[in-house]
Amino acid sequence: MQHAIEKADTLIEALGWIRQFRGKTTVIKLGGSLLQDEAALRHVLLDIVFMETVGMRPVIVHGGGAAISTAMDAAGIEPEFIHGRRVTNDQTLEIVEKVLAGDVNRRLADLIEDVGGRSMTLNFDSTPVLFGEKTTVQVADEDVDLGWVGRVTDIDRVVIENLCYAETVPVIPSMCIDEHGQKYNVNADTAATVVAQLLGAEKLVFLSDVNGVLLDENDESSRIESLTASRARELIADGTISGGMIPKVEACLETLDRGVGKVHIIDGSIRHSVLLEVYTTDGIGTQIVK
């Protein structure tokens, strides 16, 4: 009986958050090692189906770097990265489109259906919704050409929102197309950031390989539960936030500046991490607020 009461208490704790976020859009970025872990991925997608069922409007933006590298290796192509961005020539772009906008995109949509939800792939074969332009990366104050690498400048908001209203989860690969029909490979973190901004999302959730922002990168117990934008900038300046976490946190800060309410960084490998972060008081990751 006590165990049953504790379950009811958990539901009551979630009730307030469910009411607060009902009808609000949450953009969830999927990528990294999570896409290679079938069991963890199923739990994340089940969480997303739960969110949609109780009235939130989840939108998935995903990468697929590991699968792309595997396909390139099979084709005998050596991957090249500059500042964490994949150099994308004609042959690489063809593989990126097949794997990212094809295989990975359809797999995620199929898994959502498998766990009881409704989904729609928004790729070049169905309905592309990310539009953009070619971009470069700065190295030693010089603009370096990465090939067919772009940035998102606009989205088809009507298509995405209509799917959400129809209780369907949009599944968007991190590729965009320009006004001339040229396709581009896009960093998934930055793509998710722009989608959240242009949708006016309540939340942006980054599913990471770590359980949030840590005061000591070697000590997971040093996780910061809630972080203001000003404090985050201080931690970047003093070196506490370092390495690959810097661009992720900087993307979070830019997103907050553009009107998104909260940004969350959580460990996607923890079972039901999305639900625990969104629908419990303490959460299990780091939320960054303006």
N, C-alpha and C positions, 0 to 999 in steps of 0.2 A: 504493500500500500504506500509506504514512504517513497519508494522508487517511482510509483505512478504519480504521486503528488509533485515530486521534483520535475517530472516531465511536464506537468501542467504549469508549474512555475516558469519553466523555460519558455513555454508558449506565451504566457502572459508578458514576460519580459520582451519577447519579440513583437507583441501586439502594438506597442507604442511606435516602434520603428516601422512596422508594416503600414500603419496609418499615416505616418509622416512621409513615407516615400511612395505611397500609392499614386500612380499616375505620373511619376517622375522618371526621366530617362537616366539610365546608367550605362556608360560605355565601358566594356571590359576588353582589355588587351590580352590576347593569348599568344604565347610563343615560347621560345627557349626549350629547355629540357622537358617542360610539361607536355609538349606535343609528342614526345617520345615515350611517355609513361601512360599506357592505356588505362590502367586502373585509376590513377590520379585524375586523368583527363575526364573520365566518365563521372567522377564525383563532382568535378567543377561544373560540367555541363548539367548535371542533375540539380546542382545549386541554382544555376541560371534558369532552368525550367521552373523551379520553385519560385524564384523571384517573379517571373512572368505570371505564374499562377495566382500569386497574391497581389497582383496589380502594378508591379514595377514594369518598366519598359527596357529590358536589357538589349544592348546592341553589341555584337562581337566584332572586333577588328583583330585579325590574326596575322602573324608572320609564318615562318616555316624554314628558317635558315638551315637547320640540321638536315632536313629532308632535301633541300636544294643542294647542299654540299655533297650529300650521298649520291644524288643523281649526276652531279658534275663529275664526281670521282668515277662513276660507272661509265661516263662518256669520255674519260681520259682528259678532263679539263681541270687544270690547277686553279683553285679559287684564289682571288687576290682581294685583299681588304686594305683600305686606307682610312684611318681614324674610325675603325669599326664599321665602315660602309663597304658593301660588296661592289667591286668594279664590275660593271655589267655591259659586256659587248653584245653583238647580235646573237651569238650562239648561247651565251649565258642568259640573255633575256628570254630566249625561246624555252630554255629549261625552267627558268623562274615562273613563266606563265603556266607551263604544263603542270609543274609541281605545286606552286603556291595557289594560283587562281583556279587550278583544276583539281588535282588529287587531294590536297590538304583541305581545300574549301569544301569539296563534296563530302569528304570524310567527317568533318565536324558537323555538317548539316545532318548526315545520316545518323551520327551518334546521338544528336539531340532527339531525333525521331525515335531512336531505339529506347531512350530513357523516358519517353512519354510526352515529349514536347512537339512543337511545330516550328519549322525553320524554313528559311529561304536563302539559297546561295545568290549572292550579288556579284557575279563575276562577268568576264567579257563574253561568255556564252549565253548569259541570261540578261542581266541588267547591270551594267557598270554604274557605280554611284560616286566614285572618287575621280575628281578632275584636277589636273595640275599642270606642271611645267618642269622642264629640265632644271636641275640644280647642280651645284658644285660643292666642294668642301674646302675649307681654308686650312692650309698647311704652311706654317712659317710665313703668315701674312700673304700667301699666294693662293689664288683660286685654282684648285686641281679638278680636272675633268674626270668624272667617274664613269663616263659612258651613258647608258640609258638609265640613269638614276634621277628620280624626280622628287618633287614635293607637292603635297596636296594644297590646292588653293580654294577649292570649292567642292560641294557635295550636292547630290540630289536629295535634298531634305524631304521632299514630298514622298518619294518612294520609301525611304527608310521609315518615316513616321506612319505612313499608311500600313506598313507591315506590322509595326508595333501596335497600332490601333486594332489590327486584325488578330491580335494575340499570337503573332508569329515572330520568332527571333531572327533578325537579319544577321547573316554571316558574311563579313566583308574581308576579302584579302587585301593585303597592303600593297596594291598596285594602283596606279592611276593612268588616265589617258588624257591627251591634250586635244585642242580644238582641231588638229590636223589628223587625229586618229593614231598618233604615236603613243605607244604604251611605255610605262616607266616602272622600274622597281623602286619601292618606297620603304624607308625604315618604318617598322611597325609601330614603334613608340611614338614617333612624330605623327604618323597617320592617325593613330588613335587620339592623340592630343587635338588635332585639327577637327576630327569628327565630333569630339566632345564639345569643343568650342562652338562649332557651327550648329550643333543640335541644341545648344543651351542646356547641356546635361547637368543634372543634379550632382552626379558623381562620375569620376573616372577611376577605374580600378586597374592597376598594373599587377599582373600575376608574375612574380619574380621567383628566383631561386633562393632568396633569403627571406626571412620573416619580417622585413621592414628595415627602417633606418636604425643602425646600431651605433652606440657611443664607442664601442670597441668592436671592430669588425671580426675579431676572433672569439667574441663572447656573445652568444645569441640571447643571453639573459639581459643584455644591455639595450634591448630594443626600446625605442622611444614610441610610446603609444600615440601621442598627439604632438604635432609640431606646427608652429606658426611659420609663415613665410619668412619673417624677419630672422627667426632663430635658425631656420634652414640655411639662409644665406650666411649667417655667422659660422655655422658648422662646416660649410664649404670653404669659407675663407681661412679657417684655422686648421683645415686638413682632416677634421673628424670624418666628414663625408668625402670619400676619395674614390679613385678608379672609376669603374663602370657605373657606380651609383650616382656620380656627379651629373651626367647628361640626363639620367632618369629623373632626378630631383629637380634639375633645371627645367625639364619639360613640365613637371608638376607645377612649378612656380609660374611658368608662362600660362598654363591652363587656368590657374586661379586668377591671374591678372585679366583674363578674357571672360570671366563671368561664371566659370564652373564652381559649384559650391565647395566640394571637397574632393581630394585625390587620395587614393589608398594604395599602398605598396604592401602586398602580402605574399606569402609563400604558397604557391599553388599546389605543392605536393602534400600539404596537410589536409587531411580529409575534411571536407565541408568548410574549407577556409573562407570561402566567399560568404556563406551564411553567417559564420561566426563573426566575421568582421562587420557585416552590414547590420545584422539583427540582434547583436548582443551589446551590452553597455561597454564592456572593456575592449572587445575586439581582440584580434590576434596579430595584427600588423601595425603599420604606421599610417595614421591619417594626417594629411597636411592641409591646413586651413589658412585662409587669408589673414 
